[in-house]
Amino acid sequence: MKKIDTFKAGQELLFSGAIYVARDQAHKRLAEAIKKGSRLPFKLKNSIIYYCGPTQTPQGKVIGSCGPTTSSRMDEFTPLLLKHGLKGIIGKGNRSVEVKDALKKYKGVYFITYAGCGALLSKYVKSVKTVAYGDLGPEAILKLEVENFPLIVAIDVKGGCIYG
């Protein structure tokens, strides 16, 4: 991926590389670990988290349907993760003022992807590995290797926002 600070709100791109899947309960555990000074299960620095809870993997597939989850549910945790090096987040929907300010302050980018197209998005996933919190089932942290995963820049590092 080219330098994240060159992206502009509204820009479409295809991402290839690693993204981490995490939702509400995983975010809560990550935040607790940061506050306690505990070691995190993956490096936040320069990472991308995708708000997603994949469905069960059908036989012969790499992953089940993997569409985006409503991002605002993670708003209470996002500024802390950005402060600790997270660079990108993928989800759907608008974000709170606090998240928008944190994205600008910590030079992060909020991407959206196509909602309602989880089966289609699964075709861009080349491999899946459980990283942490397997006891959370579909809310476990997963590492996905993706190829040409479609993204739209919703909020850029300068605060540009497609939501107005």
Secondary structure, 3 states (H helix, E strand, C coil): CCCHHHCCCCCEEEEEEEEEECCHHHHHHHHHHHHHCCCCCCCCCCCEEECECCCCCCCCCCCCCCCECEHHHHCCCHHHHHHCCCCEEEEECCCCHHHHHHHHHHCCEEEECCCCCHHHHHCCEEEEEEEECHHHHHHCEEEEEEEEEEEEEEECCCCCECCC
